[in-house]
Amino acid sequence: MIIALSIRSFLLIERLDIEAAGGFTALTGETGAGKSIILDALGLALGAAGNRKFVRKDADQASILVEFCLPPDHEAWALLSERGVEASPFETLTLKRVIPADGPARAFVNDQPVNAGLLGELGESLVEIHGQHSASGLMKTARHGDLLDTYAGNETLLQACRESWKAYQAARSARERIETDLKEAEARHAWLAETLETLEALAPEAGEVEALVSERSILMQSEKIAAAAGEAVEAFDGSDVEAALARASRASERILSFEGLAESDGALARAARSAADALERALIEAGEARAALDALSVEAEHDPDRLEKADQRLHALKGAARKFGVEPDGLPALLDDVAAKIALSDAPQGAIDKARSEEKAAAARWRTAADRLSEARRTAAGRLESAIEDELKPLKLERTRVQVRFDPVGEDASGLNGREKVEFEVETNPGAGFGPLRQIASGGELARFSLALQCALAETTNVPVMVFDEADQGVGGAVAAAIGERLSRLAGNRQVFAITHSPQVAAAASGQWLVSKTGAAANGLGETLLKGLDQHERHEEIARMLSGATVTEEARAAATRLLEDV
């Protein structure tokens, strides 16, 4: 839900800060006070096109900030994560739009700069605006199938259809790949056979080139390595290290043999034992060092033949790589690929028959899943049509009929989503014929139709905020009361705002804001103001809406009845 809206220097609004509550809030006020300006500002924060004309006269820039409190599982958080925007689902979400008087517009999410397109994507999941000239996502036919599936509870069937479609496409791709490989193998059999013979004789191994390059680098320095190893052996032997350590070790052992010293725990005895132990370890290490030097000498021996063989092997591998147009490391994979194609061309029918059988079985599974989805959709469509028409009757649209149209599509067009395209259609007058929703030309009718659809589809969307702009246009009395009742019902599990001139609609709200306009200031502009009304102020405002400029006692009594009936 929206918890705060801040507007600065936007058209007639100089400064406006709104703290919103849940439920249904009505926005009322005289015509021209600026109710629709507030709606325009909200739309701008949700990604609508910016324009310098929005900036209030003599201001440097206009800015709009809207703050949301959303559940952790709302889709907006996943979208922000995908786009690399830092946002915690356990904090509020703020969208901000800045329109300079001179310069490009800027957009922000949680104070991080983003493009307006992202605001628009977020806006579609956060707020639906139903007004005189739009009905938000309901006018987008691409969404109608999703709305019907959610209404019907088709999530499991839809998932099964999508998974079987992906399996079908994978099987078809595998069959096409085998057929392509077979044609290539048949057309290039002689080349493939010659290539296979060459590569099998060469027998390239994975990682071989890297290993050869490393070995060659070492072998090219083997003379220097051998010389250094020999120098180490000569130095070790020349110093007679082992003999010296042996003599020292025997001397330390004699010290410990003196009477009384071995059993003593004095400083001299401890030092003697420590020296004897250290010399013994050094003697062992010296022996191991001598053995290691011998092994080093053997390994470090300069071998020109090994270097030549490494050079020849590298030359052979690189030559084959150039011949076959691959990197040297790609030769093992090429060998496997060529061998597979030769095997395929030698026994083609079995592989093709298997691939075709698997594709046919996968196609049958998808068609079964798609047919089950289609049946569920058509069954639900009748219930939905009746539910929408039941909502239309009290809204003075009783002559309007609704149908869910199904148009078959080719498999490649929408296999993931079944075998048909879904679109809601209306007939505004009996016998006129059904057509798309946009043929509802009247602004008031469009807003009321959107309201009826939303009531029938109340459980099909997780959009937390809905805004209705003058859904009561051109109606009054019982119809206006029916509109108010439906807006209040929608607010049971989301936040609803309605711009209204109807006292019946305003009385149905759980809260009410009064939009007013001051006279012209020194700069020639008026200013739009907004005030939350308490119960007494609501009563007076509804009485004004009933009677006009002069509030009569009869209007106050009627306002009392309206508020008591809610």
Secondary structure, DSSP 8 states (H G I E B T S, - for coil): -EEEEEEEEETTEEEEEEE--SSEEEEE--TTSSHHHHHHHHHHHTT----GGGB-TT-SEEEEEEEE---TT-HHHHHHHHTT----TTS-EEEEEEEESSS--EEEETTEEE-HHHHHHHHHHHEEEE-SS-BGGGG-GGGHHHHHHHHHT-HHHHHHHHHHHHHHHHHHHHHHHHHHHHHHHHHTHHHHHHHHHHHHHH---TTHHHHHHHHHHHHTTHHHHHHHHHHHHHHHHHTTHHHHHHHHHHHHHHHHHSTTTTT--SHHHHHHHHHHHHHHHHHHHHHHHHHHHHHHHHHT---HHHHHHHHHHHHHHHHHHHHHTS-GGGHHHHHHHHHHHHHHHHSHHHHHHHHHHHHHHHHHHHHHHHHHHHHHHHHHHHHHHHHHHHHHGGGT-TT-EEEEEEEE--HHHHGGG-SEEEEEEEESSTTS--EEGGG---HHHHHHHHHHHHHHTTTS----EEEEE-TTTT--HHHHHHHHHHHHHHTTSSEEEEE---HHHHHHSSEEEEEEE----TTS---EEEEE--HHHHHHHHHHHHH-SS--HHHHHHHHHHHHH-
